[in-house]
Amino acid sequence: MTDISPLQANDPRDVGGFSLLGRLREDGPGPVFLARDAYGAEVEIAWPHGDGPGDGGDRVERVVGALAGLRAPSLARVV
């Protein structure tokens, strides 16, 4: 079973209709959260550091755009 750490004081509590339940890990780009949608499904949400030009935001936007178009049984859906 995966260890889930509590949310930190500066973490959001919800993102785009998903309720954050805790932290799963800290990846290079940023933290990965365990979240639940309105129907009770659990998902992972990666929260990349930097959200504007010059601080990685442009790169994040390009990567997310590319991933959102991919479909394969072994890949998680990007929303």
mmCIF file of the N, C-alpha and C atoms, coordinates in Angstrom:
data_MODEL
# 
_entry.id   MODEL 
# 
loop_
_atom_site.group_PDB 
_atom_site.id 
_atom_site.type_symbol 
_atom_site.label_atom_id 
_atom_site.label_alt_id 
_atom_site.label_comp_id 
_atom_site.label_asym_id 
_atom_site.label_entity_id 
_atom_site.label_seq_id 
_atom_site.pdbx_PDB_ins_code 
_atom_site.Cartn_x 
_atom_site.Cartn_y 
_atom_site.Cartn_z 
_atom_site.occupancy 
_atom_site.B_iso_or_equiv 
_atom_site.pdbx_formal_charge 
_atom_site.auth_seq_id 
_atom_site.auth_comp_id 
_atom_site.auth_asym_id 
_atom_site.auth_atom_id 
_atom_site.pdbx_PDB_model_num 
ATOM 1   N N  . MET A 1 1  ? 0.846   -1.181 0.000   1.00 0.00 ? 1  MET A N  1 
ATOM 2   C CA . MET A 1 1  ? 0.000   0.000  0.000   1.00 0.00 ? 1  MET A CA 1 
ATOM 3   C C  . MET A 1 1  ? 0.888   1.239  0.000   1.00 0.00 ? 1  MET A C  1 
ATOM 4   N N  . THR A 1 2  ? 0.459   2.267  -0.679  1.00 0.00 ? 2  THR A N  1 
ATOM 5   C CA . THR A 1 2  ? 1.201   3.512  -0.788  1.00 0.00 ? 2  THR A CA 1 
ATOM 6   C C  . THR A 1 2  ? 1.010   4.352  0.466   1.00 0.00 ? 2  THR A C  1 
ATOM 7   N N  . ASP A 1 3  ? 2.111   4.924  0.947   1.00 0.00 ? 3  ASP A N  1 
ATOM 8   C CA . ASP A 1 3  ? 2.022   5.840  2.084   1.00 0.00 ? 3  ASP A CA 1 
ATOM 9   C C  . ASP A 1 3  ? 1.439   7.170  1.621   1.00 0.00 ? 3  ASP A C  1 
ATOM 10  N N  . ILE A 1 4  ? 0.535   7.702  2.412   1.00 0.00 ? 4  ILE A N  1 
ATOM 11  C CA . ILE A 1 4  ? -0.069  9.000  2.119   1.00 0.00 ? 4  ILE A CA 1 
ATOM 12  C C  . ILE A 1 4  ? 0.276   9.935  3.261   1.00 0.00 ? 4  ILE A C  1 
ATOM 13  N N  . SER A 1 5  ? 0.972   11.028 2.927   1.00 0.00 ? 5  SER A N  1 
ATOM 14  C CA . SER A 1 5  ? 1.331   12.029 3.925   1.00 0.00 ? 5  SER A CA 1 
ATOM 15  C C  . SER A 1 5  ? 0.223   13.073 4.015   1.00 0.00 ? 5  SER A C  1 
ATOM 16  N N  . PRO A 1 6  ? 0.052   13.674 5.182   1.00 0.00 ? 6  PRO A N  1 
ATOM 17  C CA . PRO A 1 6  ? -0.964  14.732 5.299   1.00 0.00 ? 6  PRO A CA 1 
ATOM 18  C C  . PRO A 1 6  ? -0.637  15.921 4.388   1.00 0.00 ? 6  PRO A C  1 
ATOM 19  N N  . LEU A 1 7  ? -1.670  16.659 4.032   1.00 0.00 ? 7  LEU A N  1 
ATOM 20  C CA . LEU A 1 7  ? -1.460  17.897 3.288   1.00 0.00 ? 7  LEU A CA 1 
ATOM 21  C C  . LEU A 1 7  ? -0.685  18.875 4.153   1.00 0.00 ? 7  LEU A C  1 
ATOM 22  N N  . GLN A 1 8  ? 0.140   19.685 3.510   1.00 0.00 ? 8  GLN A N  1 
ATOM 23  C CA . GLN A 1 8  ? 0.881   20.710 4.226   1.00 0.00 ? 8  GLN A CA 1 
ATOM 24  C C  . GLN A 1 8  ? 0.038   21.978 4.316   1.00 0.00 ? 8  GLN A C  1 
ATOM 25  N N  . ALA A 1 9  ? 0.426   22.863 5.209   1.00 0.00 ? 9  ALA A N  1 
ATOM 26  C CA . ALA A 1 9  ? -0.365  24.076 5.470   1.00 0.00 ? 9  ALA A CA 1 
ATOM 27  C C  . ALA A 1 9  ? -0.614  24.912 4.214   1.00 0.00 ? 9  ALA A C  1 
ATOM 28  N N  . ASN A 1 10 ? 0.347   24.948 3.289   1.00 0.00 ? 10 ASN A N  1 
ATOM 29  C CA . ASN A 1 10 ? 0.190   25.791 2.092   1.00 0.00 ? 10 ASN A CA 1 
ATOM 30  C C  . ASN A 1 10 ? -0.372  25.025 0.891   1.00 0.00 ? 10 ASN A C  1 
ATOM 31  N N  . ASP A 1 11 ? -0.710  23.749 1.066   1.00 0.00 ? 11 ASP A N  1 
ATOM 32  C CA . ASP A 1 11 ? -1.306  22.968 -0.023  1.00 0.00 ? 11 ASP A CA 1 
ATOM 33  C C  . ASP A 1 11 ? -2.759  23.384 -0.238  1.00 0.00 ? 11 ASP A C  1 
ATOM 34  N N  . PRO A 1 12 ? -3.209  23.358 -1.500  1.00 0.00 ? 12 PRO A N  1 
ATOM 35  C CA . PRO A 1 12 ? -4.642  23.603 -1.740  1.00 0.00 ? 12 PRO A CA 1 
ATOM 36  C C  . PRO A 1 12 ? -5.451  22.447 -1.172  1.00 0.00 ? 12 PRO A C  1 
ATOM 37  N N  . ARG A 1 13 ? -6.692  22.648 -0.894  1.00 0.00 ? 13 ARG A N  1 
ATOM 38  C CA . ARG A 1 13 ? -7.567  21.585 -0.373  1.00 0.00 ? 13 ARG A CA 1 
ATOM 39  C C  . ARG A 1 13 ? -8.430  20.978 -1.472  1.00 0.00 ? 13 ARG A C  1 
ATOM 40  N N  . ASP A 1 14 ? -8.604  21.731 -2.548  1.00 0.00 ? 14 ASP A N  1 
ATOM 41  C CA . ASP A 1 14 ? -9.319  21.199 -3.704  1.00 0.00 ? 14 ASP A CA 1 
ATOM 42  C C  . ASP A 1 14 ? -8.774  21.858 -4.960  1.00 0.00 ? 14 ASP A C  1 
ATOM 43  N N  . VAL A 1 15 ? -8.852  21.110 -6.062  1.00 0.00 ? 15 VAL A N  1 
ATOM 44  C CA . VAL A 1 15 ? -8.345  21.577 -7.347  1.00 0.00 ? 15 VAL A CA 1 
ATOM 45  C C  . VAL A 1 15 ? -9.316  21.133 -8.429  1.00 0.00 ? 15 VAL A C  1 
ATOM 46  N N  . GLY A 1 16 ? -9.943  22.076 -9.090  1.00 0.00 ? 16 GLY A N  1 
ATOM 47  C CA . GLY A 1 16 ? -10.803 21.755 -10.224 1.00 0.00 ? 16 GLY A CA 1 
ATOM 48  C C  . GLY A 1 16 ? -11.889 20.735 -9.943  1.00 0.00 ? 16 GLY A C  1 
ATOM 49  N N  . GLY A 1 17 ? -12.488 20.784 -8.764  1.00 0.00 ? 17 GLY A N  1 
ATOM 50  C CA . GLY A 1 17 ? -13.543 19.849 -8.423  1.00 0.00 ? 17 GLY A CA 1 
ATOM 51  C C  . GLY A 1 17 ? -13.059 18.560 -7.779  1.00 0.00 ? 17 GLY A C  1 
ATOM 52  N N  . PHE A 1 18 ? -11.751 18.429 -7.576  1.00 0.00 ? 18 PHE A N  1 
ATOM 53  C CA . PHE A 1 18 ? -11.171 17.268 -6.913  1.00 0.00 ? 18 PHE A CA 1 
ATOM 54  C C  . PHE A 1 18 ? -10.775 17.668 -5.494  1.00 0.00 ? 18 PHE A C  1 
ATOM 55  N N  . SER A 1 19 ? -11.168 16.880 -4.503  1.00 0.00 ? 19 SER A N  1 
ATOM 56  C CA . SER A 1 19 ? -10.785 17.124 -3.107  1.00 0.00 ? 19 SER A CA 1 
ATOM 57  C C  . SER A 1 19 ? -9.468  16.418 -2.838  1.00 0.00 ? 19 SER A C  1 
ATOM 58  N N  . LEU A 1 20 ? -8.471  17.170 -2.383  1.00 0.00 ? 20 LEU A N  1 
ATOM 59  C CA . LEU A 1 20 ? -7.170  16.574 -2.097  1.00 0.00 ? 20 LEU A CA 1 
ATOM 60  C C  . LEU A 1 20 ? -7.216  15.861 -0.751  1.00 0.00 ? 20 LEU A C  1 
ATOM 61  N N  . LEU A 1 21 ? -6.712  14.627 -0.733  1.00 0.00 ? 21 LEU A N  1 
ATOM 62  C CA . LEU A 1 21 ? -6.746  13.804 0.469   1.00 0.00 ? 21 LEU A CA 1 
ATOM 63  C C  . LEU A 1 21 ? -5.402  13.748 1.181   1.00 0.00 ? 21 LEU A C  1 
ATOM 64  N N  . GLY A 1 22 ? -4.313  13.917 0.446   1.00 0.00 ? 22 GLY A N  1 
ATOM 65  C CA . GLY A 1 22 ? -2.982  13.851 1.033   1.00 0.00 ? 22 GLY A CA 1 
ATOM 66  C C  . GLY A 1 22 ? -1.920  13.852 -0.053  1.00 0.00 ? 22 GLY A C  1 
ATOM 67  N N  . ARG A 1 23 ? -0.658  13.807 0.378   1.00 0.00 ? 23 ARG A N  1 
ATOM 68  C CA . ARG A 1 23 ? 0.472   13.790 -0.546  1.00 0.00 ? 23 ARG A CA 1 
ATOM 69  C C  . ARG A 1 23 ? 0.962   12.356 -0.735  1.00 0.00 ? 23 ARG A C  1 
ATOM 70  N N  . LEU A 1 24 ? 1.147   11.975 -1.999  1.00 0.00 ? 24 LEU A N  1 
ATOM 71  C CA . LEU A 1 24 ? 1.671   10.651 -2.301  1.00 0.00 ? 24 LEU A CA 1 
ATOM 72  C C  . LEU A 1 24 ? 3.195   10.662 -2.386  1.00 0.00 ? 24 LEU A C  1 
ATOM 73  N N  . ARG A 1 25 ? 3.730   11.681 -3.029  1.00 0.00 ? 25 ARG A N  1 
ATOM 74  C CA . ARG A 1 25 ? 5.182   11.791 -3.196  1.00 0.00 ? 25 ARG A CA 1 
ATOM 75  C C  . ARG A 1 25 ? 5.527   13.183 -3.702  1.00 0.00 ? 25 ARG A C  1 
ATOM 76  N N  . GLU A 1 26 ? 6.816   13.454 -3.716  1.00 0.00 ? 26 GLU A N  1 
ATOM 77  C CA . GLU A 1 26 ? 7.340   14.710 -4.266  1.00 0.00 ? 26 GLU A CA 1 
ATOM 78  C C  . GLU A 1 26 ? 8.188   14.334 -5.468  1.00 0.00 ? 26 GLU A C  1 
ATOM 79  N N  . ASP A 1 27 ? 7.700   14.606 -6.676  1.00 0.00 ? 27 ASP A N  1 
ATOM 80  C CA . ASP A 1 27 ? 8.461   14.367 -7.889  1.00 0.00 ? 27 ASP A CA 1 
ATOM 81  C C  . ASP A 1 27 ? 9.308   15.594 -8.177  1.00 0.00 ? 27 ASP A C  1 
ATOM 82  N N  . GLY A 1 28 ? 10.220  15.488 -9.133  1.00 0.00 ? 28 GLY A N  1 
ATOM 83  C CA . GLY A 1 28 ? 11.054  16.621 -9.526  1.00 0.00 ? 28 GLY A CA 1 
ATOM 84  C C  . GLY A 1 28 ? 10.252  17.862 -9.849  1.00 0.00 ? 28 GLY A C  1 
ATOM 85  N N  . PRO A 1 29 ? 9.192   17.732 -10.674 1.00 0.00 ? 29 PRO A N  1 
ATOM 86  C CA . PRO A 1 29 ? 8.414   18.915 -11.032 1.00 0.00 ? 29 PRO A CA 1 
ATOM 87  C C  . PRO A 1 29 ? 7.540   19.465 -9.913  1.00 0.00 ? 29 PRO A C  1 
ATOM 88  N N  . GLY A 1 30 ? 7.238   18.661 -8.887  1.00 0.00 ? 30 GLY A N  1 
ATOM 89  C CA . GLY A 1 30 ? 6.379   19.128 -7.805  1.00 0.00 ? 30 GLY A CA 1 
ATOM 90  C C  . GLY A 1 30 ? 5.692   17.985 -7.093  1.00 0.00 ? 30 GLY A C  1 
ATOM 91  N N  . PRO A 1 31 ? 4.824   18.304 -6.134  1.00 0.00 ? 31 PRO A N  1 
ATOM 92  C CA . PRO A 1 31 ? 4.154   17.257 -5.367  1.00 0.00 ? 31 PRO A CA 1 
ATOM 93  C C  . PRO A 1 31 ? 3.076   16.529 -6.184  1.00 0.00 ? 31 PRO A C  1 
ATOM 94  N N  . VAL A 1 32 ? 2.825   15.288 -5.777  1.00 0.00 ? 32 VAL A N  1 
ATOM 95  C CA . VAL A 1 32 ? 1.751   14.491 -6.363  1.00 0.00 ? 32 VAL A CA 1 
ATOM 96  C C  . VAL A 1 32 ? 0.783   14.169 -5.235  1.00 0.00 ? 32 VAL A C  1 
ATOM 97  N N  . PHE A 1 33 ? -0.477  14.523 -5.439  1.00 0.00 ? 33 PHE A N  1 
ATOM 98  C CA . PHE A 1 33 ? -1.509  14.366 -4.418  1.00 0.00 ? 33 PHE A CA 1 
ATOM 99  C C  . PHE A 1 33 ? -2.442  13.214 -4.748  1.00 0.00 ? 33 PHE A C  1 
ATOM 100 N N  . LEU A 1 34 ? -3.016  12.611 -3.724  1.00 0.00 ? 34 LEU A N  1 
ATOM 101 C CA . LEU A 1 34 ? -4.143  11.709 -3.888  1.00 0.00 ? 34 LEU A CA 1 
ATOM 102 C C  . LEU A 1 34 ? -5.387  12.576 -3.749  1.00 0.00 ? 34 LEU A C  1 
ATOM 103 N N  . ALA A 1 35 ? -6.330  12.421 -4.685  1.00 0.00 ? 35 ALA A N  1 
ATOM 104 C CA . ALA A 1 35 ? -7.540  13.242 -4.670  1.00 0.00 ? 35 ALA A CA 1 
ATOM 105 C C  . ALA A 1 35 ? -8.745  12.369 -4.973  1.00 0.00 ? 35 ALA A C  1 
ATOM 106 N N  . ARG A 1 36 ? -9.914  12.910 -4.695  1.00 0.00 ? 36 ARG A N  1 
ATOM 107 C CA . ARG A 1 36 ? -11.182 12.206 -4.961  1.00 0.00 ? 36 ARG A CA 1 
ATOM 108 C C  . ARG A 1 36 ? -12.084 13.142 -5.755  1.00 0.00 ? 36 ARG A C  1 
ATOM 109 N N  . ASP A 1 37 ? -12.736 12.567 -6.782  1.00 0.00 ? 37 ASP A N  1 
ATOM 110 C CA . ASP A 1 37 ? -13.664 13.386 -7.559  1.00 0.00 ? 37 ASP A CA 1 
ATOM 111 C C  . ASP A 1 37 ? -15.062 13.330 -6.933  1.00 0.00 ? 37 ASP A C  1 
ATOM 112 N N  . ALA A 1 38 ? -16.002 14.025 -7.530  1.00 0.00 ? 38 ALA A N  1 
ATOM 113 C CA . ALA A 1 38 ? -17.359 14.127 -6.976  1.00 0.00 ? 38 ALA A CA 1 
ATOM 114 C C  . ALA A 1 38 ? -18.084 12.784 -6.945  1.00 0.00 ? 38 ALA A C  1 
ATOM 115 N N  . TYR A 1 39 ? -17.615 11.809 -7.727  1.00 0.00 ? 39 TYR A N  1 
ATOM 116 C CA . TYR A 1 39 ? -18.250 10.494 -7.780  1.00 0.00 ? 39 TYR A CA 1 
ATOM 117 C C  . TYR A 1 39 ? -17.554 9.467  -6.883  1.00 0.00 ? 39 TYR A C  1 
ATOM 118 N N  . GLY A 1 40 ? -16.498 9.908  -6.179  1.00 0.00 ? 40 GLY A N  1 
ATOM 119 C CA . GLY A 1 40 ? -15.786 9.026  -5.265  1.00 0.00 ? 40 GLY A CA 1 
ATOM 120 C C  . GLY A 1 40 ? -14.575 8.323  -5.850  1.00 0.00 ? 40 GLY A C  1 
ATOM 121 N N  . ALA A 1 41 ? -14.286 8.549  -7.125  1.00 0.00 ? 41 ALA A N  1 
ATOM 122 C CA . ALA A 1 41 ? -13.111 7.931  -7.744  1.00 0.00 ? 41 ALA A CA 1 
ATOM 123 C C  . ALA A 1 41 ? -11.845 8.623  -7.248  1.00 0.00 ? 41 ALA A C  1 
ATOM 124 N N  . GLU A 1 42 ? -10.832 7.832  -6.931  1.00 0.00 ? 42 GLU A N  1 
ATOM 125 C CA . GLU A 1 42 ? -9.561  8.391  -6.484  1.00 0.00 ? 42 GLU A CA 1 
ATOM 126 C C  . GLU A 1 42 ? -8.623  8.536  -7.673  1.00 0.00 ? 42 GLU A C  1 
ATOM 127 N N  . VAL A 1 43 ? -7.920  9.662  -7.703  1.00 0.00 ? 43 VAL A N  1 
ATOM 128 C CA . VAL A 1 43 ? -6.996  9.982  -8.790  1.00 0.00 ? 43 VAL A CA 1 
ATOM 129 C C  . VAL A 1 43 ? -5.728  10.585 -8.198  1.00 0.00 ? 43 VAL A C  1 
ATOM 130 N N  . GLU A 1 44 ? -4.672  10.608 -9.004  1.00 0.00 ? 44 GLU A N  1 
ATOM 131 C CA . GLU A 1 44 ? -3.452  11.325 -8.640  1.00 0.00 ? 44 GLU A CA 1 
ATOM 132 C C  . GLU A 1 44 ? -3.471  12.669 -9.349  1.00 0.00 ? 44 GLU A C  1 
ATOM 133 N N  . ILE A 1 45 ? -3.050  13.701 -8.641  1.00 0.00 ? 45 ILE A N  1 
ATOM 134 C CA . ILE A 1 45 ? -2.918  15.029 -9.239  1.00 0.00 ? 45 ILE A CA 1 
ATOM 135 C C  . ILE A 1 45 ? -1.487  15.490 -9.033  1.00 0.00 ? 45 ILE A C  1 
ATOM 136 N N  . ALA A 1 46 ? -0.792  15.739 -10.136 1.00 0.00 ? 46 ALA A N  1 
ATOM 137 C CA . ALA A 1 46 ? 0.566   16.291 -10.077 1.00 0.00 ? 46 ALA A CA 1 
ATOM 138 C C  . ALA A 1 46 ? 0.444   17.805 -10.113 1.00 0.00 ? 46 ALA A C  1 
ATOM 139 N N  . TRP A 1 47 ? 1.147   18.463 -9.211  1.00 0.00 ? 47 TRP A N  1 
ATOM 140 C CA . TRP A 1 47 ? 1.081   19.918 -9.099  1.00 0.00 ? 47 TRP A CA 1 
ATOM 141 C C  . TRP A 1 47 ? 2.464   20.476 -9.391  1.00 0.00 ? 47 TRP A C  1 
ATOM 142 N N  . PRO A 1 48 ? 2.760   20.827 -10.642 1.00 0.00 ? 48 PRO A N  1 
ATOM 143 C CA . PRO A 1 48 ? 4.111   21.284 -10.982 1.00 0.00 ? 48 PRO A CA 1 
ATOM 144 C C  . PRO A 1 48 ? 4.442   22.639 -10.355 1.00 0.00 ? 48 PRO A C  1 
ATOM 145 N N  . HIS A 1 49 ? 5.696   22.767 -9.945  1.00 0.00 ? 49 HIS A N  1 
ATOM 146 C CA . HIS A 1 49 ? 6.170   24.057 -9.453  1.00 0.00 ? 49 HIS A CA 1 
ATOM 147 C C  . HIS A 1 49 ? 6.213   25.031 -10.619 1.00 0.00 ? 49 HIS A C  1 
ATOM 148 N N  . GLY A 1 50 ? 5.942   26.280 -10.356 1.00 0.00 ? 50 GLY A N  1 
ATOM 149 C CA . GLY A 1 50 ? 5.993   27.296 -11.405 1.00 0.00 ? 50 GLY A CA 1 
ATOM 150 C C  . GLY A 1 50 ? 4.699   27.320 -12.195 1.00 0.00 ? 50 GLY A C  1 
ATOM 151 N N  . ASP A 1 51 ? 4.101   28.480 -12.281 1.00 0.00 ? 51 ASP A N  1 
ATOM 152 C CA . ASP A 1 51 ? 2.846   28.559 -13.007 1.00 0.00 ? 51 ASP A CA 1 
ATOM 153 C C  . ASP A 1 51 ? 2.763   29.800 -13.868 1.00 0.00 ? 51 ASP A C  1 
ATOM 154 N N  . GLY A 1 52 ? 3.922   30.262 -14.338 1.00 0.00 ? 52 GLY A N  1 
ATOM 155 C CA . GLY A 1 52 ? 3.903   31.428 -15.201 1.00 0.00 ? 52 GLY A CA 1 
ATOM 156 C C  . GLY A 1 52 ? 5.125   31.464 -16.092 1.00 0.00 ? 52 GLY A C  1 
ATOM 157 N N  . PRO A 1 53 ? 5.145   32.328 -17.093 1.00 0.00 ? 53 PRO A N  1 
ATOM 158 C CA . PRO A 1 53 ? 6.297   32.425 -17.986 1.00 0.00 ? 53 PRO A CA 1 
ATOM 159 C C  . PRO A 1 53 ? 7.579   32.694 -17.203 1.00 0.00 ? 53 PRO A C  1 
ATOM 160 N N  . GLY A 1 54 ? 8.634   32.023 -17.616 1.00 0.00 ? 54 GLY A N  1 
ATOM 161 C CA . GLY A 1 54 ? 9.922   32.236 -16.973 1.00 0.00 ? 54 GLY A CA 1 
ATOM 162 C C  . GLY A 1 54 ? 10.151  31.359 -15.757 1.00 0.00 ? 54 GLY A C  1 
ATOM 163 N N  . ASP A 1 55 ? 9.117   30.732 -15.226 1.00 0.00 ? 55 ASP A N  1 
ATOM 164 C CA . ASP A 1 55 ? 9.331   29.881 -14.057 1.00 0.00 ? 55 ASP A CA 1 
ATOM 165 C C  . ASP A 1 55 ? 8.850   28.455 -14.317 1.00 0.00 ? 55 ASP A C  1 
ATOM 166 N N  . GLY A 1 56 ? 8.819   28.038 -15.567 1.00 0.00 ? 56 GLY A N  1 
ATOM 167 C CA . GLY A 1 56 ? 8.445   26.670 -15.896 1.00 0.00 ? 56 GLY A CA 1 
ATOM 168 C C  . GLY A 1 56 ? 7.012   26.508 -16.356 1.00 0.00 ? 56 GLY A C  1 
ATOM 169 N N  . GLY A 1 57 ? 6.189   27.538 -16.224 1.00 0.00 ? 57 GLY A N  1 
ATOM 170 C CA . GLY A 1 57 ? 4.786   27.424 -16.588 1.00 0.00 ? 57 GLY A CA 1 
ATOM 171 C C  . GLY A 1 57 ? 4.559   27.109 -18.053 1.00 0.00 ? 57 GLY A C  1 
ATOM 172 N N  . ASP A 1 58 ? 5.356   27.722 -18.932 1.00 0.00 ? 58 ASP A N  1 
ATOM 173 C CA . ASP A 1 58 ? 5.207   27.452 -20.368 1.00 0.00 ? 58 ASP A CA 1 
ATOM 174 C C  . ASP A 1 58 ? 5.527   25.999 -20.678 1.00 0.00 ? 58 ASP A C  1 
ATOM 175 N N  . ARG A 1 59 ? 6.583   25.477 -20.070 1.00 0.00 ? 59 ARG A N  1 
ATOM 176 C CA . ARG A 1 59 ? 6.973   24.087 -20.288 1.00 0.00 ? 59 ARG A CA 1 
ATOM 177 C C  . ARG A 1 59 ? 5.886   23.146 -19.779 1.00 0.00 ? 59 ARG A C  1 
ATOM 178 N N  . VAL A 1 60 ? 5.369   23.443 -18.605 1.00 0.00 ? 60 VAL A N  1 
ATOM 179 C CA . VAL A 1 60 ? 4.316   22.606 -18.022 1.00 0.00 ? 60 VAL A CA 1 
ATOM 180 C C  . VAL A 1 60 ? 3.103   22.588 -18.940 1.00 0.00 ? 60 VAL A C  1 
ATOM 181 N N  . GLU A 1 61 ? 2.728   23.738 -19.461 1.00 0.00 ? 61 GLU A N  1 
ATOM 182 C CA . GLU A 1 61 ? 1.569   23.816 -20.348 1.00 0.00 ? 61 GLU A CA 1 
ATOM 183 C C  . GLU A 1 61 ? 1.767   22.978 -21.606 1.00 0.00 ? 61 GLU A C  1 
ATOM 184 N N  . ARG A 1 62 ? 2.971   23.014 -22.178 1.00 0.00 ? 62 ARG A N  1 
ATOM 185 C CA . ARG A 1 62 ? 3.259   22.213 -23.376 1.00 0.00 ? 62 ARG A CA 1 
ATOM 186 C C  . ARG A 1 62 ? 3.197   20.714 -23.066 1.00 0.00 ? 62 ARG A C  1 
ATOM 187 N N  . VAL A 1 63 ? 3.788   20.314 -21.957 1.00 0.00 ? 63 VAL A N  1 
ATOM 188 C CA . VAL A 1 63 ? 3.806   18.898 -21.585 1.00 0.00 ? 63 VAL A CA 1 
ATOM 189 C C  . VAL A 1 63 ? 2.394   18.397 -21.318 1.00 0.00 ? 63 VAL A C  1 
ATOM 190 N N  . VAL A 1 64 ? 1.619   19.152 -20.566 1.00 0.00 ? 64 VAL A N  1 
ATOM 191 C CA . VAL A 1 64 ? 0.241   18.742 -20.263 1.00 0.00 ? 64 VAL A CA 1 
ATOM 192 C C  . VAL A 1 64 ? -0.574  18.654 -21.554 1.00 0.00 ? 64 VAL A C  1 
ATOM 193 N N  . GLY A 1 65 ? -0.411  19.608 -22.448 1.00 0.00 ? 65 GLY A N  1 
ATOM 194 C CA . GLY A 1 65 ? -1.122  19.573 -23.719 1.00 0.00 ? 65 GLY A CA 1 
ATOM 195 C C  . GLY A 1 65 ? -0.785  18.334 -24.525 1.00 0.00 ? 65 GLY A C  1 
ATOM 196 N N  . ALA A 1 66 ? 0.488   17.968 -24.557 1.00 0.00 ? 66 ALA A N  1 
ATOM 197 C CA . ALA A 1 66 ? 0.914   16.777 -25.298 1.00 0.00 ? 66 ALA A CA 1 
ATOM 198 C C  . ALA A 1 66 ? 0.364   15.509 -24.644 1.00 0.00 ? 66 ALA A C  1 
ATOM 199 N N  . LEU A 1 67 ? 0.433   15.423 -23.328 1.00 0.00 ? 67 LEU A N  1 
ATOM 200 C CA . LEU A 1 67 ? -0.046  14.230 -22.627 1.00 0.00 ? 67 LEU A CA 1 
ATOM 201 C C  . LEU A 1 67 ? -1.552  14.061 -22.735 1.00 0.00 ? 67 LEU A C  1 
ATOM 202 N N  . ALA A 1 68 ? -2.277  15.162 -22.752 1.00 0.00 ? 68 ALA A N  1 
ATOM 203 C CA . ALA A 1 68 ? -3.739  15.089 -22.801 1.00 0.00 ? 68 ALA A CA 1 
ATOM 204 C C  . ALA A 1 68 ? -4.231  14.422 -24.077 1.00 0.00 ? 68 ALA A C  1 
ATOM 205 N N  . GLY A 1 69 ? -3.438  14.480 -25.143 1.00 0.00 ? 69 GLY A N  1 
ATOM 206 C CA . GLY A 1 69 ? -3.840  13.884 -26.409 1.00 0.00 ? 69 GLY A CA 1 
ATOM 207 C C  . GLY A 1 69 ? -3.481  12.413 -26.556 1.00 0.00 ? 69 GLY A C  1 
ATOM 208 N N  . LEU A 1 70 ? -2.723  11.856 -25.612 1.00 0.00 ? 70 LEU A N  1 
ATOM 209 C CA . LEU A 1 70 ? -2.300  10.460 -25.703 1.00 0.00 ? 70 LEU A CA 1 
ATOM 210 C C  . LEU A 1 70 ? -3.343  9.514  -25.137 1.00 0.00 ? 70 LEU A C  1 
ATOM 211 N N  . ARG A 1 71 ? -3.503  8.362  -25.779 1.00 0.00 ? 71 ARG A N  1 
ATOM 212 C CA . ARG A 1 71 ? -4.422  7.337  -25.290 1.00 0.00 ? 71 ARG A CA 1 
ATOM 213 C C  . ARG A 1 71 ? -3.725  5.991  -25.400 1.00 0.00 ? 71 ARG A C  1 
ATOM 214 N N  . ALA A 1 72 ? -3.619  5.283  -24.306 1.00 0.00 ? 72 ALA A N  1 
ATOM 215 C CA . ALA A 1 72 ? -3.072  3.928  -24.274 1.00 0.00 ? 72 ALA A CA 1 
ATOM 216 C C  . ALA A 1 72 ? -3.492  3.270  -22.968 1.00 0.00 ? 72 ALA A C  1 
ATOM 217 N N  . PRO A 1 73 ? -3.682  1.965  -22.965 1.00 0.00 ? 73 PRO A N  1 
ATOM 218 C CA . PRO A 1 73 ? -4.106  1.281  -21.728 1.00 0.00 ? 73 PRO A CA 1 
ATOM 219 C C  . PRO A 1 73 ? -3.139  1.478  -20.555 1.00 0.00 ? 73 PRO A C  1 
ATOM 220 N N  . SER A 1 74 ? -1.866  1.689  -20.858 1.00 0.00 ? 74 SER A N  1 
ATOM 221 C CA . SER A 1 74 ? -0.865  1.813  -19.797 1.00 0.00 ? 74 SER A CA 1 
ATOM 222 C C  . SER A 1 74 ? -0.667  3.239  -19.295 1.00 0.00 ? 74 SER A C  1 
ATOM 223 N N  . LEU A 1 75 ? -1.390  4.202  -19.873 1.00 0.00 ? 75 LEU A N  1 
ATOM 224 C CA . LEU A 1 75 ? -1.233  5.608  -19.490 1.00 0.00 ? 75 LEU A CA 1 
ATOM 225 C C  . LEU A 1 75 ? -2.459  6.099  -18.711 1.00 0.00 ? 75 LEU A C  1 
ATOM 226 N N  . ALA A 1 76 ? -2.185  6.889  -17.688 1.00 0.00 ? 76 ALA A N  1 
ATOM 227 C CA . ALA A 1 76 ? -3.279  7.534  -16.961 1.00 0.00 ? 76 ALA A CA 1 
ATOM 228 C C  . ALA A 1 76 ? -3.869  8.635  -17.825 1.00 0.00 ? 76 ALA A C  1 
ATOM 229 N N  . ARG A 1 77 ? -5.139  8.884  -17.696 1.00 0.00 ? 77 ARG A N  1 
ATOM 230 C CA . ARG A 1 77 ? -5.787  9.964  -18.426 1.00 0.00 ? 77 ARG A CA 1 
ATOM 231 C C  . ARG A 1 77 ? -5.376  11.295 -17.817 1.00 0.00 ? 77 ARG A C  1 
ATOM 232 N N  . VAL A 1 78 ? -5.042  12.243 -18.655 1.00 0.00 ? 78 VAL A N  1 
ATOM 233 C CA . VAL A 1 78 ? -4.663  13.581 -18.208 1.00 0.00 ? 78 VAL A CA 1 
ATOM 234 C C  . VAL A 1 78 ? -5.861  14.497 -18.385 1.00 0.00 ? 78 VAL A C  1 
ATOM 235 N N  . VAL A 1 79 ? -6.266  15.151 -17.281 1.00 0.00 ? 79 VAL A N  1 
ATOM 236 C CA . VAL A 1 79 ? -7.400  16.077 -17.358 1.00 0.00 ? 79 VAL A CA 1 
ATOM 237 C C  . VAL A 1 79 ? -6.961  17.454 -16.928 1.00 0.00 ? 79 VAL A C  1 
# 
